[in-house]
Amino acid sequence: MGLHRFNTLAPDDALAALYSCCGSRRWAERVAAHRPYPDLDALLAASDEACYDLTAAELDEALAEESLSPQPLVGARGPGTLAAHTALRAAHAEYERRFRHVFVICLDGYRDDELLDQVLSGIRTRLGNETDEERSVAADELRRLARGRLARLTASTP
């Protein structure tokens, strides 16, 4: 939509657009309240600050808005893919049982053929975390997801 258009959206439309980037209402309200942004860096800095300030309840709200069912990963094809997806579903279930929220991971910057390995590796590693440590990691991954979504949302289209 472009940064200029984002800056000039009606307040309710801006909140809806932001809510699609991070499922915390307070985060969306804080980011929307500081419009207009002079550039993408300023928007991303405001997003980061709002993410760092999320309370435990607001983090829970944002995590609850993330997809509850792992989606098949683009580019994951070939021998062993069905077994890998089965392992991934089992790992997601164990993660959600253990930490009581969905597994979130930012995959920006990875090629399609790397996604499945990155998710499997990430979830296996993070299953070994203590609850407080994992909550911190999940919050950081959510912050990274919000940054990527904001960048895509405000990218100018030709």
N, C-alpha and C positions, 0 to 999 in steps of 0.2 A: 504494500500500500504506500510505502514511502514515509519518511519521517515527517515531512510537512503535513501530509494528510492525517497521520496519527496525532500530531500536535493539535489539529483543528477539529478532530472528532467531537461530537456532542459528548457530554460527560458520561451518560449511560453507555454509549457505544464504545467509548474509551475503556470503561470498566469491563465491559464484556470482552473486548479484545485482549485486555491484560489478563483477565481471569482465564482465558484460554492458554496463557503462557505459564501461569502459576495459580494453583487452586486456592490460594489464600486471599480472602476478601480484603483483609487489612493490607496485604502486599499490594494488591491492585489499586486500592484507594490511595496509598502512599505514593506509588509511582505516578498515578494519574494526577495527583494534586500538584506535582511539580512541573507539569507541562506549561509552556512549551520547552522542549529540549533543543539546545543549539546544534547538537550533533549526536551521533550514535554513542560515542564514548560517554557522554553525560547521561544518556538514558541508561546505559549498562551500569554505570557507577551508581545511579539511583536504585536500580534493580538490586544490585549487590547489597547496598546498604539496607534496603528493605528486607532482603532475605536474612541478613545477619541479625536483624532485630526481631525476627519471628519468635513468638513465645512457643512453649511446648504445644499448647492447644492449637495455635495457628499452623505450626508445622504438621501436626496431626491432620488438620483440615486440608492442607495442601497435598499431603501424601494420600489422603483418602480420595482426592479428585483424580489421582493418576490412574491409569488403566489397571483394572483388577485382574485382567486375564492376559498373560503374556501372548503377544502376537507373533506369528511366524516371522522370522527375520528375512528381509529382502536379501537376495543373493545367496541364501543358504540352500544349496542344492547339492546333489551328488551322493556318493556312497557314504553311509553313516549318518545322513541328515536326519532320517526318521529317529534313529537311536539318540542322536544329539538333542532333538526336540523333546523326546520323551524324558531324557535326563534333565533338560531345562525345566520342563513342567514339574518334575519331582523336586528339583532344587527350589523353584519358586514356592511350591507348597510348603516345603520345610522352612524356607526363609520367612514366609508369612506366619507360620505357626510359631516360630521362635521370636520374631521381632514385632509381630502384630501390626505390620503394615506392608504394603507392596514393596518389591525391590525396584529401586530406581537407579538408573545408570545413564550417564550422558555418553553418547556414542558419536558425537560430532568429531569429524576429522578422520574417522575410520572408513575404509573402503567397504562396500557391501559384502565382499567375500571374507571380511575379518569380523563382522558383527557377531556371528554366533559364537566364535571362539572368545571374543572379548566378554560377552555376557556370561558364558559358562565359567570362564576364568574369574571374572569379577564376583559372581555370586558364590562360587566355591570359596574364594578367599574371604569374602565378607561374612560368610556363615561362621567363620572362626572368631569373629569380633565379639567383644563383650557388648552388652546392650547399649551402654552410654557411648562407647566408641562408634558403634554402628549408627546410632542416631545422628552423631556428628557427621559421619561419612554420608549418610542419606541426605542430610540437610545440604551438604556441599554439592552433592550430585543434583539435587533439586535446584540449587542456585545456578549451576552450570546449564541445566536444562532450560531454565527461565531465560538465561542470557541468549542461548541459541535460538529459542523460540521468538524472543524479542527482535533479534537481528533478522530473522527470516520475515517476521511480521512487518518490519519497517523497511525492508529492502525495496528499493525502487524497481518497479517493473517496466520493461521497455515498451 
